Amino acid sequence: MGRINFGQRAGISPTPMLLIGTYNEDGTPNAMVATWCVTATWEVVELNLYKSRKTTDNIMKRKAFTVSCVTRECLDKCDYLGTVSGRKVPDKVERTGFTVIKNGLVDAPYFAELPVTMECELLRIDPGEDDISVRVLGTVKNVSIDESVLNANGKTLDFDKLYPVCWDNFSNDYFIIGERLGRWFTLGKAYNHEGFHYEV
Ligand SMILES: Cc1cc2nc3c(=O)[nH]c(=O)nc-3n(C[C@H](O)[C@H](O)[C@H](O)COP(=O)(O)O)c2cc1C
């Protein structure tokens, strides 16, 4: 069996599926799905958004957004939010029945049904790699995690309880992430003859 070439395509797959929460001009909550997102530093996240998104306008105006991990239980609602624009359906969040939380730490809403959320302040908007996109950088002011997905001592996330969804760039299908395989810096020990540790 050989390898087949599929040409020029940014084929990073899977990518996490995230829900971006913002406020419209009149204060109604809006949300869209984003998968072209990365961790920029331990405190900064990066979203690559089309300029045409209502979310992009909202972030420019309110200088804030939230980023939540999409979970299996909420997938159908989030898929809907990633399908229609708040420009055409301003009450799309209300239609999902999501419980809107206005924390006030940043000027953006999040949703009780999604258990892991970062509240971000706009750091900067850089030009995108094409004429139709922008790169949005946000400083995470706080990450909150619902108690239902914390570990037994309540000190951190229990990934086994989360059921986060990822998106496959090739099939356009959603998948669940789940099986625990082991801890970083331990599975590769057999090759680490010098005993190097994580370093900055
Ligand atoms: C799985 C999935 C991933 C998406 N990823 C992105 C993305 O990374 N950037 C983007 O601009 N749009 C992305 N979209 C499209 C937006 O979510 C969609 O256009 C949404 O309706 C925009 O809503 P808004 O105009 O209310 O902001 C994605 C949609 C889906 C379903």
The ligand as an ORCA input file, in Angstrom:
! r2SCAN-3c Opt
* xyz 0 1
  C     -17.445     22.403     12.648
  C     -17.431     23.858     12.294
  C     -16.253     24.579     12.404
  C     -16.190     25.943     12.078
  N     -15.016     26.624     12.230
  C     -14.969     27.943     11.908
  C     -13.766     28.678     12.109
  O     -12.767     28.187     12.654
  N     -13.751     29.995     11.691
  C     -14.847     30.595     11.126
  O     -14.779     31.788     10.769
  N     -16.012     29.907     10.960
  C     -16.101     28.610     11.352
  N     -17.291     27.931     11.237
  C     -18.468     28.614     10.677
  C     -19.251     29.451     11.701
  O     -19.447     28.758     12.917
  C     -20.612     29.795     11.086
  O     -20.443     30.513      9.874
  C     -21.531     30.563     12.027
  O     -22.835     30.517     11.503
  C     -21.109     32.012     12.210
  O     -22.029     32.613     13.073
  P     -22.075     34.187     13.312
  O     -22.157     34.858     11.963
  O     -23.324     34.378     14.133
  O     -20.857     34.573     14.050
  C     -17.365     26.591     11.600
  C     -18.563     25.878     11.513
  C     -18.607     24.528     11.867
  C     -19.919     23.785     11.790
*
